């Protein structure tokens, strides 16, 4: 409460304020609002994985399989006993493909095989 206010309510003692958290959309470099959307799990998508048309990087165990479902890209490893499936949006998928085309992962195998 300021000293020049006409309200007779006494001012509250000074309390530390919590840090400000903005709930407004972030501005991208182009000045457009960036929407942040939480990705669903495969279970939340309600997808029958056996019905997805999977594309494989090869036929051997450990080959990468990719399937496209609506706005989502699903990725799994052929023969994974856990049956794990990763969910990506199309922007993430395009960024991955761009990196692969530019050779950003070429030395990754050397790091693993030593």
MOPAC internal coordinates of N, CA, C and O (Angstrom, degrees):
PM7 1SCF
backbone

  N    0.0000 0     0.00 0     0.00 0    0    0    0
  C    1.4399 1     0.00 0     0.00 0    1    0    0
  C    1.5172 1   107.03 1     0.00 0    2    1    0
  O    1.2310 1   120.95 1   -43.59 1    3    2    1
  N    1.3167 1   115.80 1   136.41 1    3    2    1
  C    1.4589 1   119.64 1  -178.87 1    5    3    2
  C    1.5159 1   110.06 1   -90.01 1    6    5    3
  O    1.2310 1   120.57 1   -19.78 1    7    6    5
  N    1.3231 1   116.52 1   160.22 1    7    6    5
  C    1.4631 1   121.75 1  -176.83 1    9    7    6
  C    1.5137 1   111.91 1   -68.30 1   10    9    7
  O    1.2310 1   119.30 1   154.38 1   11   10    9
  N    1.3446 1   118.94 1   -25.62 1   11   10    9
  C    1.4434 1   120.18 1  -176.88 1   13   11   10
  C    1.5271 1   113.45 1   -92.56 1   14   13   11
  O    1.2310 1   119.74 1  -169.69 1   15   14   13
  N    1.2891 1   118.11 1    10.31 1   15   14   13
  C    1.4555 1   121.81 1  -179.26 1   17   15   14
  C    1.5192 1   110.50 1   -78.03 1   18   17   15
  O    1.2310 1   120.82 1   -32.43 1   19   18   17
  N    1.3422 1   116.03 1   147.57 1   19   18   17
  C    1.4546 1   121.71 1   178.37 1   21   19   18
  C    1.5157 1   111.60 1   -86.45 1   22   21   19
  O    1.2310 1   119.41 1   172.93 1   23   22   21
  N    1.3345 1   118.74 1    -7.07 1   23   22   21
  C    1.4601 1   122.56 1  -178.47 1   25   23   22
  C    1.5215 1   108.77 1   -74.40 1   26   25   23
  O    1.2310 1   120.34 1   -42.96 1   27   26   25
  N    1.3209 1   116.95 1   137.04 1   27   26   25
  C    1.4647 1   120.19 1  -178.04 1   29   27   26
  C    1.5182 1   112.94 1   -89.50 1   30   29   27
  O    1.2310 1   119.73 1  -177.72 1   31   30   29
  N    1.3296 1   118.11 1     2.28 1   31   30   29
  C    1.4584 1   121.72 1   179.11 1   33   31   30
  C    1.5156 1   108.86 1   -70.87 1   34   33   31
  O    1.2310 1   119.97 1   -51.61 1   35   34   33
  N    1.3434 1   117.67 1   128.39 1   35   34   33
  C    1.4689 1   118.90 1  -179.86 1   37   35   34
  C    1.5208 1   111.16 1   -66.45 1   38   37   35
  O    1.2310 1   121.25 1   -31.62 1   39   38   37
  N    1.2893 1   115.21 1   148.38 1   39   38   37
  C    1.4666 1   120.60 1   179.07 1   41   39   38
  C    1.5244 1   109.32 1   -68.73 1   42   41   39
  O    1.2310 1   121.10 1   -39.36 1   43   42   41
  N    1.3267 1   115.49 1   140.64 1   43   42   41
  C    1.4638 1   120.84 1   177.73 1   45   43   42
  C    1.5138 1   108.79 1   -73.34 1   46   45   43
  O    1.2310 1   120.44 1   -31.52 1   47   46   45
  N    1.3378 1   116.77 1   148.48 1   47   46   45
  C    1.4696 1   118.20 1   176.61 1   49   47   46
  C    1.5176 1   109.95 1   -60.32 1   50   49   47
  O    1.2310 1   120.82 1   -27.68 1   51   50   49
  N    1.3114 1   116.04 1   152.32 1   51   50   49
  C    1.4651 1   120.96 1  -178.82 1   53   51   50
  C    1.5250 1   110.18 1   -64.83 1   54   53   51
  O    1.2310 1   121.35 1   -54.41 1   55   54   53
  N    1.3310 1   115.03 1   125.59 1   55   54   53
  C    1.4642 1   121.04 1   176.33 1   57   55   54
  C    1.5080 1   107.55 1  -118.68 1   58   57   55
  O    1.2310 1   120.20 1   -36.51 1   59   58   57
  N    1.3269 1   117.22 1   143.49 1   59   58   57
  C    1.4659 1   118.57 1   177.26 1   61   59   58
  C    1.5220 1   109.37 1   -62.58 1   62   61   59
  O    1.2310 1   120.86 1   -41.72 1   63   62   61
  N    1.3130 1   115.97 1   138.28 1   63   62   61
  C    1.4578 1   120.34 1   179.35 1   65   63   62
  C    1.5134 1   109.72 1   -89.90 1   66   65   63
  O    1.2310 1   121.99 1   -34.83 1   67   66   65
  N    1.3134 1   113.79 1   145.17 1   67   66   65
  C    1.4606 1   119.19 1   175.46 1   69   67   66
  C    1.5172 1   108.16 1   -68.73 1   70   69   67
  O    1.2310 1   120.74 1   -27.40 1   71   70   69
  N    1.3025 1   116.18 1   152.60 1   71   70   69
  C    1.4553 1   118.91 1   178.29 1   73   71   70
  C    1.5178 1   108.95 1   -62.51 1   74   73   71
  O    1.2310 1   121.34 1   -35.54 1   75   74   73
  N    1.3016 1   115.03 1   144.46 1   75   74   73
  C    1.4589 1   121.21 1  -176.89 1   77   75   74
  C    1.5211 1   110.04 1   -73.91 1   78   77   75
  O    1.2310 1   120.83 1   -50.39 1   79   78   77
  N    1.2949 1   116.02 1   129.61 1   79   78   77
  C    1.4594 1   121.53 1   176.78 1   81   79   78
  C    1.5070 1   107.28 1  -118.24 1   82   81   79
  O    1.2310 1   120.43 1   -61.34 1   83   82   81
  N    1.2914 1   116.79 1   118.66 1   83   82   81
  C    1.4501 1   121.04 1  -179.18 1   85   83   82
  C    1.5203 1   109.83 1   -86.61 1   86   85   83
  O    1.2310 1   121.61 1   -45.78 1   87   86   85
  N    1.3116 1   114.52 1   134.22 1   87   86   85
  C    1.4578 1   119.35 1   175.19 1   89   87   86
  C    1.5259 1   110.63 1  -102.56 1   90   89   87
  O    1.2310 1   120.56 1  -172.85 1   91   90   89
  N    1.3061 1   116.53 1     7.15 1   91   90   89
  C    1.4544 1   120.92 1   178.21 1   93   91   90
  C    1.5136 1   109.18 1   -75.98 1   94   93   91
  O    1.2310 1   120.12 1   -26.75 1   95   94   93
  N    1.3398 1   117.38 1   153.25 1   95   94   93
  C    1.4705 1   119.47 1   178.11 1   97   95   94
  C    1.5227 1   110.81 1   -63.75 1   98   97   95
  O    1.2310 1   120.81 1   -32.54 1   99   98   97
  N    1.3133 1   116.06 1   147.46 1   99   98   97
  C    1.4602 1   121.68 1   177.58 1  101   99   98
  C    1.5231 1   108.58 1   -74.27 1  102  101   99
  O    1.2310 1   120.81 1   -31.88 1  103  102  101
  N    1.3047 1   116.05 1   148.12 1  103  102  101
  C    1.4538 1   120.36 1   177.26 1  105  103  102
  C    1.5208 1   109.12 1   -92.61 1  106  105  103
  O    1.2310 1   120.10 1   -50.28 1  107  106  105
  N    1.3012 1   117.41 1   129.72 1  107  106  105
  C    1.4570 1   121.34 1   177.56 1  109  107  106
  C    1.5258 1   108.50 1   -81.74 1  110  109  107
  O    1.2310 1   120.32 1    -6.71 1  111  110  109
  N    1.3315 1   116.99 1   173.29 1  111  110  109
  C    1.4562 1   120.78 1  -179.28 1  113  111  110
  C    1.5161 1   111.22 1   -60.77 1  114  113  111
  O    1.2310 1   119.88 1   148.85 1  115  114  113
  N    1.3205 1   117.83 1   -31.15 1  115  114  113
  C    1.4612 1   121.51 1  -179.79 1  117  115  114
  C    1.5209 1   111.23 1   -81.56 1  118  117  115
  O    1.2310 1   119.90 1   179.52 1  119  118  117
  N    1.3333 1   117.79 1    -0.48 1  119  118  117
  C    1.4456 1   120.91 1   178.88 1  121  119  118
  C    1.5187 1   113.85 1    85.30 1  122  121  119
  O    1.2310 1   120.05 1  -174.08 1  123  122  121
  N    1.3170 1   117.52 1     5.92 1  123  122  121
  C    1.4567 1   121.11 1   179.56 1  125  123  122
  C    1.5175 1   108.80 1   -94.16 1  126  125  123
  O    1.2310 1   121.07 1   -32.76 1  127  126  125
  N    1.3175 1   115.56 1   147.24 1  127  126  125
  C    1.4621 1   119.88 1   177.90 1  129  127  126
  C    1.5183 1   109.49 1   -68.20 1  130  129  127
  O    1.2310 1   120.99 1   -47.94 1  131  130  129
  N    1.3173 1   115.70 1   132.06 1  131  130  129
  C    1.4623 1   121.19 1   177.62 1  133  131  130
  C    1.5174 1   108.04 1   -95.69 1  134  133  131
  O    1.2310 1   120.31 1   -52.89 1  135  134  133
  N    1.3107 1   117.02 1   127.11 1  135  134  133
  C    1.4531 1   120.61 1   178.88 1  137  135  134
  C    1.5211 1   109.22 1   -92.29 1  138  137  135
  O    1.2310 1   120.92 1   -49.81 1  139  138  137
  N    1.3025 1   115.84 1   130.19 1  139  138  137
  C    1.4493 1   121.17 1   177.48 1  141  139  138
  C    1.5196 1   106.71 1  -104.77 1  142  141  139
  O    1.2310 1   121.04 1   -59.57 1  143  142  141
  N    1.2960 1   115.61 1   120.43 1  143  142  141
  C    1.4527 1   120.73 1  -177.60 1  145  143  142
  C    1.5123 1   108.82 1  -126.28 1  146  145  143
  O    1.2310 1   120.84 1   -48.89 1  147  146  145
  N    1.3082 1   116.00 1   131.11 1  147  146  145
  C    1.4568 1   119.47 1  -179.71 1  149  147  146
  C    1.5220 1   108.66 1   -72.94 1  150  149  147
  O    1.2310 1   121.60 1   -43.98 1  151  150  149
  N    1.3306 1   114.55 1   136.02 1  151  150  149
  C    1.4627 1   119.30 1   179.60 1  153  151  150
  C    1.5230 1   109.78 1   -77.89 1  154  153  151
  O    1.2310 1   120.79 1   -37.99 1  155  154  153
  N    1.3205 1   116.10 1   142.01 1  155  154  153
  C    1.4620 1   119.18 1   176.90 1  157  155  154
  C    1.5210 1   110.91 1   -81.58 1  158  157  155
  O    1.2310 1   120.99 1   -20.17 1  159  158  157
  N    1.3098 1   115.71 1   159.83 1  159  158  157
  C    1.4633 1   120.56 1   170.89 1  161  159  158
  C    1.5248 1   107.42 1   -81.75 1  162  161  159
  O    1.2310 1   120.75 1   -11.42 1  163  162  161
  N    1.3119 1   116.17 1   168.58 1  163  162  161
  C    1.4610 1   119.57 1   177.03 1  165  163  162
  C    1.5247 1   109.86 1   -61.12 1  166  165  163
  O    1.2310 1   120.43 1   140.43 1  167  166  165
  N    1.3261 1   116.78 1   -39.57 1  167  166  165
  C    1.4654 1   120.22 1   178.58 1  169  167  166
  C    1.5243 1   110.83 1   -61.95 1  170  169  167
  O    1.2310 1   120.28 1   139.21 1  171  170  169
  N    1.3302 1   117.07 1   -40.79 1  171  170  169
  C    1.4631 1   120.70 1   178.96 1  173  171  170
  C    1.5273 1   111.68 1   -67.32 1  174  173  171
  O    1.2310 1   120.32 1   150.29 1  175  174  173
  N    1.3217 1   117.00 1   -29.71 1  175  174  173
  C    1.4616 1   120.06 1   176.39 1  177  175  174
  C    1.5237 1   111.44 1   -69.99 1  178  177  175
  O    1.2310 1   120.70 1   154.56 1  179  178  177
  N    1.3365 1   116.27 1   -25.44 1  179  178  177
  C    1.4588 1   120.17 1  -179.09 1  181  179  178
  C    1.5161 1   112.76 1    68.18 1  182  181  179
  O    1.2310 1   120.64 1  -146.34 1  183  182  181
  N    1.3122 1   116.39 1    33.66 1  183  182  181
  C    1.4664 1   122.18 1  -176.09 1  185  183  182
  C    1.5166 1   110.47 1   -91.15 1  186  185  183
  O    1.2310 1   120.69 1   -45.16 1  187  186  185
  N    1.3344 1   116.29 1   134.84 1  187  186  185
  C    1.4568 1   121.60 1   171.35 1  189  187  186
  C    1.5282 1   106.21 1   -83.92 1  190  189  187
  O    1.2310 1   120.39 1   -75.40 1  191  190  189
  N    1.3216 1   116.86 1   104.60 1  191  190  189
  C    1.4628 1   120.71 1  -174.95 1  193  191  190
  C    1.5286 1   112.71 1   -61.00 1  194  193  191
  O    1.2310 1   120.11 1   152.96 1  195  194  193
  N    1.3116 1   117.39 1   -27.04 1  195  194  193
  C    1.4637 1   120.06 1   178.16 1  197  195  194
  C    1.5262 1   111.45 1   -71.69 1  198  197  195
  O    1.2310 1   120.03 1   159.85 1  199  198  197
  N    1.3356 1   117.56 1   -20.15 1  199  198  197
  C    1.4588 1   121.44 1  -179.44 1  201  199  198
  C    1.5303 1   112.86 1   -92.22 1  202  201  199
  O    1.2310 1   120.25 1   170.10 1  203  202  201
  N    1.3345 1   117.14 1    -9.90 1  203  202  201
  C    1.4653 1   121.26 1   179.84 1  205  203  202
  C    1.5202 1   109.09 1   -72.57 1  206  205  203
  O    1.2310 1   120.74 1   -42.03 1  207  206  205
  N    1.3313 1   116.19 1   137.97 1  207  206  205
  C    1.4605 1   120.29 1   174.70 1  209  207  206
  C    1.5221 1   107.68 1   -84.14 1  210  209  207
  O    1.2310 1   120.53 1   -77.03 1  211  210  209
  N    1.3347 1   116.59 1   102.97 1  211  210  209
  C    1.4587 1   122.68 1  -175.88 1  213  211  210
  C    1.5232 1   110.23 1   -89.38 1  214  213  211
  O    1.2310 1   120.54 1   -39.29 1  215  214  213
  N    1.3150 1   116.56 1   140.71 1  215  214  213
  C    1.4686 1   123.01 1   173.02 1  217  215  214
  C    1.5152 1   106.62 1  -109.05 1  218  217  215
  O    1.2310 1   120.57 1   -48.45 1  219  218  217
  N    1.3396 1   116.51 1   131.55 1  219  218  217
  C    1.4715 1   120.99 1  -175.11 1  221  219  218
  C    1.5134 1   112.02 1  -109.11 1  222  221  219
  O    1.2310 1   121.87 1   -31.21 1  223  222  221
  N    1.3367 1   114.03 1   148.79 1  223  222  221
  C    1.4629 1   120.07 1   175.26 1  225  223  222
  C    1.5198 1   111.35 1   -81.00 1  226  225  223
  O    1.2310 1   119.82 1   168.25 1  227  226  225
  N    1.3115 1   117.95 1   -11.75 1  227  226  225
  C    1.4567 1   123.64 1   179.19 1  229  227  226
  C    1.5143 1   109.09 1   177.35 1  230  229  227
  O    1.2310 1   120.26 1     0.57 1  231  230  229
  N    1.3355 1   117.10 1  -179.43 1  231  230  229
  C    1.4689 1   119.91 1  -176.99 1  233  231  230
  C    1.5291 1   113.17 1  -101.71 1  234  233  231
  O    1.2310 1   120.53 1   170.96 1  235  234  233
  N    1.3074 1   116.59 1    -9.04 1  235  234  233
  C    1.4623 1   120.75 1  -177.75 1  237  235  234
  C    1.5285 1   111.15 1   -75.11 1  238  237  235
  O    1.2310 1   120.30 1   -24.60 1  239  238  237
  N    1.3445 1   117.03 1   155.40 1  239  238  237
  C    1.4695 1   119.04 1   173.06 1  241  239  238
  C    1.5265 1   109.41 1   -58.64 1  242  241  239
  O    1.2310 1   120.33 1   -39.79 1  243  242  241
  N    1.3026 1   116.97 1   140.21 1  243  242  241
  C    1.4489 1   121.47 1  -177.83 1  245  243  242
  C    1.5165 1   113.40 1    94.66 1  246  245  243
  O    1.2310 1   120.43 1   177.02 1  247  246  245
  N    1.3355 1   116.78 1    -2.98 1  247  246  245
  C    1.4586 1   119.54 1   177.08 1  249  247  246
  C    1.5311 1   109.37 1   -67.94 1  250  249  247
  O    1.2310 1   120.73 1   -31.88 1  251  250  249
  N    1.3032 1   116.20 1   148.12 1  251  250  249
  C    1.4618 1   121.89 1   178.05 1  253  251  250
  C    1.5288 1   108.34 1   -83.15 1  254  253  251
  O    1.2310 1   121.16 1   -44.22 1  255  254  253
  N    1.3375 1   115.39 1   135.78 1  255  254  253
  C    1.4625 1   121.77 1   176.09 1  257  255  254
  C    1.5208 1   108.24 1  -119.07 1  258  257  255
  O    1.2310 1   120.87 1   -44.39 1  259  258  257
  N    1.3323 1   115.95 1   135.61 1  259  258  257
  C    1.4488 1   121.88 1  -178.40 1  261  259  258
  C    1.5229 1   108.68 1  -126.99 1  262  261  259
  O    1.2310 1   120.97 1   -44.73 1  263  262  261
  N    1.3336 1   115.75 1   135.27 1  263  262  261
  C    1.4610 1   121.86 1   176.57 1  265  263  262
  C    1.5191 1   109.63 1  -132.74 1  266  265  263
  O    1.2310 1   120.72 1   -32.49 1  267  266  265
  N    1.3168 1   116.23 1   147.51 1  267  266  265
  C    1.4601 1   121.49 1  -178.45 1  269  267  266
  C    1.5232 1   108.78 1  -112.62 1  270  269  267
  O    1.2310 1   121.20 1   -55.88 1  271  270  269
  N    1.3373 1   115.31 1   124.12 1  271  270  269
  C    1.4638 1   121.92 1  -178.98 1  273  271  270
  C    1.5257 1   107.31 1  -131.32 1  274  273  271
  O    1.2310 1   120.90 1   -69.65 1  275  274  273
  N    1.3246 1   115.89 1   110.35 1  275  274  273
  C    1.4607 1   121.72 1  -178.01 1  277  275  274
  C    1.5182 1   109.36 1    52.06 1  278  277  275
  O    1.2310 1   119.83 1    57.03 1  279  278  277
  N    1.3191 1   117.93 1  -122.97 1  279  278  277
  C    1.4611 1   121.16 1  -178.15 1  281  279  278
  C    1.5185 1   112.98 1   -90.62 1  282  281  279
  O    1.2310 1   119.62 1  -170.87 1  283  282  281
  N    1.3221 1   118.33 1     9.13 1  283  282  281
  C    1.4573 1   122.31 1  -173.64 1  285  283  282
  C    1.5189 1   111.59 1  -114.68 1  286  285  283
  O    1.2310 1   121.29 1   -31.00 1  287  286  285
  N    1.3210 1   115.14 1   149.00 1  287  286  285
  C    1.4600 1   122.81 1   174.69 1  289  287  286
  C    1.5247 1   106.33 1  -113.15 1  290  289  287
  O    1.2310 1   120.56 1   -55.38 1  291  290  289
  N    1.3238 1   116.53 1   124.62 1  291  290  289
  C    1.4593 1   122.14 1   179.37 1  293  291  290
  C    1.5193 1   108.33 1  -104.05 1  294  293  291
  O    1.2310 1   120.56 1   -40.66 1  295  294  293
  N    1.3296 1   116.54 1   139.34 1  295  294  293
  C    1.4591 1   120.93 1   179.43 1  297  295  294
  C    1.5263 1   108.72 1  -134.40 1  298  297  295
  O    1.2310 1   121.61 1   -43.46 1  299  298  297
  N    1.3246 1   114.53 1   136.54 1  299  298  297
  C    1.4675 1   119.77 1   177.04 1  301  299  298
  C    1.5240 1   108.80 1  -145.80 1  302  301  299
  O    1.2310 1   121.44 1   -10.90 1  303  302  301
  N    1.3301 1   114.85 1   169.10 1  303  302  301
  C    1.4609 1   121.58 1   178.34 1  305  303  302
  C    1.5191 1   107.64 1  -106.30 1  306  305  303
  O    1.2310 1   120.91 1   -53.58 1  307  306  305
  N    1.3271 1   115.86 1   126.42 1  307  306  305
  C    1.4553 1   121.41 1   178.68 1  309  307  306
  C    1.5261 1   109.35 1   -60.10 1  310  309  307
  O    1.2310 1   120.95 1   -53.22 1  311  310  309
  N    1.3251 1   115.78 1   126.78 1  311  310  309
  C    1.4599 1   120.67 1   177.41 1  313  311  310
  C    1.5184 1   114.28 1    87.20 1  314  313  311
  O    1.2310 1   119.39 1  -175.30 1  315  314  313
  N    1.3345 1   118.77 1     4.70 1  315  314  313
  C    1.4608 1   120.90 1   178.74 1  317  315  314
  C    1.5240 1   108.79 1   -65.66 1  318  317  315
  O    1.2310 1   119.72 1   -63.61 1  319  318  317
  N    1.3371 1   118.14 1   116.39 1  319  318  317
  C    1.4715 1   120.00 1  -177.00 1  321  319  318
  C    1.5310 1   112.76 1   -64.60 1  322  321  319
  O    1.2310 1   120.00 1   156.86 1  323  322  321
  N    1.3299 1   117.60 1   -23.14 1  323  322  321
  C    1.4655 1   121.01 1   178.47 1  325  323  322
  C    1.5235 1   111.75 1   -80.98 1  326  325  323
  O    1.2310 1   120.05 1   161.54 1  327  326  325
  N    1.3243 1   117.51 1   -18.46 1  327  326  325
  C    1.4603 1   121.33 1  -179.65 1  329  327  326
  C    1.5189 1   113.39 1    67.62 1  330  329  327
  O    1.2310 1   120.16 1  -152.00 1  331  330  329
  N    1.3264 1   117.30 1    28.00 1  331  330  329
  C    1.4625 1   121.01 1  -177.76 1  333  331  330
  C    1.5238 1   111.60 1   -67.49 1  334  333  331
  O    1.2310 1   120.92 1   -38.75 1  335  334  333
  N    1.3198 1   115.84 1   141.25 1  335  334  333
  C    1.4602 1   122.18 1   177.62 1  337  335  334
  C    1.5247 1   107.94 1  -131.78 1  338  337  335
  O    1.2310 1   120.62 1   -51.75 1  339  338  337
  N    1.3142 1   116.42 1   128.25 1  339  338  337
  C    1.4608 1   122.39 1   176.84 1  341  339  338
  C    1.5197 1   109.00 1   -93.38 1  342  341  339
  O    1.2310 1   120.66 1   -34.29 1  343  342  341
  N    1.3236 1   116.35 1   145.71 1  343  342  341
  C    1.4612 1   121.96 1   179.88 1  345  343  342
  C    1.5236 1   108.40 1  -116.57 1  346  345  343
  O    1.2310 1   120.75 1   -52.66 1  347  346  345
  N    1.3281 1   116.17 1   127.34 1  347  346  345
  C    1.4607 1   122.44 1   178.20 1  349  347  346
  C    1.5148 1   109.24 1  -125.78 1  350  349  347
  O    1.2310 1   120.61 1   -29.14 1  351  350  349
  N    1.3416 1   116.45 1   150.86 1  351  350  349
  C    1.4555 1   118.21 1   170.38 1  353  351  350
  C    1.5276 1   107.42 1   -87.83 1  354  353  351
  O    1.2310 1   120.02 1    -7.72 1  355  354  353
  N    1.3203 1   117.58 1   172.28 1  355  354  353
  C    1.4670 1   119.70 1  -174.95 1  357  355  354
  C    1.5324 1   112.61 1   -66.79 1  358  357  355
  O    1.2310 1   119.75 1   148.31 1  359  358  357
  N    1.3286 1   118.09 1   -31.69 1  359  358  357
  C    1.4724 1   119.95 1   177.49 1  361  359  358
  C    1.5253 1   110.78 1   -64.34 1  362  361  359
  O    1.2310 1   120.64 1   136.85 1  363  362  361
  N    1.3231 1   116.38 1   -43.15 1  363  362  361
  C    1.4737 1   120.40 1   178.29 1  365  363  362
  C    1.5220 1   110.45 1   -64.11 1  366  365  363
  O    1.2310 1   120.40 1   138.82 1  367  366  365
  N    1.3203 1   116.84 1   -41.18 1  367  366  365
  C    1.4563 1   121.45 1  -179.87 1  369  367  366
  C    1.5304 1   110.43 1   -64.00 1  370  369  367
  O    1.2310 1   120.33 1   135.87 1  371  370  369
  N    1.3331 1   116.97 1   -44.13 1  371  370  369
  C    1.4612 1   120.98 1   178.83 1  373  371  370
  C    1.5327 1   110.88 1   -63.28 1  374  373  371
  O    1.2310 1   120.31 1   141.15 1  375  374  373
  N    1.3255 1   117.01 1   -38.85 1  375  374  373
  C    1.4665 1   120.81 1   177.95 1  377  375  374
  C    1.5304 1   110.56 1   -64.24 1  378  377  375
  O    1.2310 1   120.29 1   139.13 1  379  378  377
  N    1.3273 1   117.05 1   -40.87 1  379  378  377
  C    1.4636 1   121.08 1   177.57 1  381  379  378
  C    1.5351 1   110.41 1   -62.81 1  382  381  379
  O    1.2310 1   120.53 1   131.65 1  383  382  381
  N    1.3309 1   116.59 1   -48.35 1  383  382  381
  C    1.4657 1   119.74 1  -179.80 1  385  383  382
  C    1.5200 1   111.35 1   -61.98 1  386  385  383
  O    1.2310 1   120.18 1   139.77 1  387  386  385
  N    1.3283 1   117.26 1   -40.23 1  387  386  385
  C    1.4531 1   121.24 1   178.28 1  389  387  386
  C    1.5302 1   110.58 1   -61.05 1  390  389  387
  O    1.2310 1   120.56 1   135.94 1  391  390  389
  N    1.3365 1   116.54 1   -44.06 1  391  390  389
  C    1.4596 1   120.61 1   178.29 1  393  391  390
  C    1.5166 1   112.51 1   -63.37 1  394  393  391
  O    1.2310 1   120.87 1   139.87 1  395  394  393
  N    1.3310 1   115.95 1   -40.13 1  395  394  393
  C    1.4681 1   119.77 1   178.85 1  397  395  394
  C    1.5289 1   110.90 1   -65.16 1  398  397  395
  O    1.2310 1   120.39 1   138.27 1  399  398  397
  N    1.3234 1   116.86 1   -41.73 1  399  398  397
  C    1.4650 1   120.81 1   179.25 1  401  399  398
  C    1.5291 1   112.16 1   -64.56 1  402  401  399
  O    1.2310 1   120.99 1   147.82 1  403  402  401
  N    1.3246 1   115.71 1   -32.18 1  403  402  401
  C    1.4681 1   120.37 1  -179.42 1  405  403  402
  C    1.5235 1   112.88 1   -86.51 1  406  405  403
  O    1.2310 1   119.89 1  -179.56 1  407  406  405
  N    1.3324 1   117.82 1     0.44 1  407  406  405
  C    1.4553 1   121.34 1   176.45 1  409  407  406
  C    1.5171 1   114.96 1    82.73 1  410  409  407
  O    1.2310 1   120.13 1  -163.49 1  411  410  409
  N    1.3353 1   117.36 1    16.51 1  411  410  409
  C    1.4614 1   120.09 1  -177.25 1  413  411  410
  C    1.5317 1   113.39 1   -64.04 1  414  413  411
  O    1.2310 1   119.77 1   161.36 1  415  414  413
  N    1.3182 1   118.05 1   -18.64 1  415  414  413
  C    1.4618 1   121.21 1  -177.28 1  417  415  414
  C    1.5231 1   112.50 1  -111.53 1  418  417  415
  O    1.2310 1   120.26 1  -174.66 1  419  418  417
  N    1.3168 1   117.11 1     5.34 1  419  418  417
  C    1.4623 1   120.32 1  -175.22 1  421  419  418
  C    1.5217 1   113.45 1   -59.71 1  422  421  419
  O    1.2310 1   119.97 1   146.37 1  423  422  421
  N    1.3154 1   117.66 1   -33.63 1  423  422  421
  C    1.4602 1   119.49 1  -178.60 1  425  423  422
  C    1.5324 1   112.80 1   -90.13 1  426  425  423
  O    1.2310 1   119.63 1   179.27 1  427  426  425
  N    1.3175 1   118.31 1    -0.73 1  427  426  425
  C    1.4706 1   121.35 1  -178.81 1  429  427  426
  C    1.5251 1   111.38 1   -64.17 1  430  429  427
  O    1.2310 1   119.61 1   139.82 1  431  430  429
  N    1.3174 1   118.35 1   -40.18 1  431  430  429
  C    1.4492 1   121.33 1   179.58 1  433  431  430
  C    1.5240 1   110.86 1   -65.88 1  434  433  431
  O    1.2310 1   119.99 1   142.30 1  435  434  433
  N    1.3185 1   117.62 1   -37.70 1  435  434  433
  C    1.4597 1   120.66 1   178.12 1  437  435  434
  C    1.5238 1   110.90 1   -62.61 1  438  437  435
  O    1.2310 1   120.46 1   145.43 1  439  438  437
  N    1.3300 1   116.72 1   -34.57 1  439  438  437
  C    1.4624 1   120.50 1   178.77 1  441  439  438
  C    1.5298 1   110.96 1   -67.39 1  442  441  439
  O    1.2310 1   120.15 1   146.50 1  443  442  441
  N    1.3227 1   117.32 1   -33.50 1  443  442  441
  C    1.4488 1   122.26 1  -177.95 1  445  443  442
  C    1.5358 1   111.69 1   -80.63 1  446  445  443
  O    1.2310 1   120.41 1   137.64 1  447  446  445
  N    1.3200 1   116.82 1   -42.36 1  447  446  445
  C    1.4624 1   121.05 1  -176.01 1  449  447  446
  C    1.5264 1   112.43 1   -86.12 1  450  449  447
  O    1.2310 1   120.93 1   166.52 1  451  450  449
  N    1.3318 1   115.83 1   -13.48 1  451  450  449
  C    1.4328 1   122.82 1   171.75 1  453  451  450
  C    1.4412 1   118.44 1    69.07 1  454  453  451
  O    1.2310 1   120.10 1   180.00 1  455  454  453

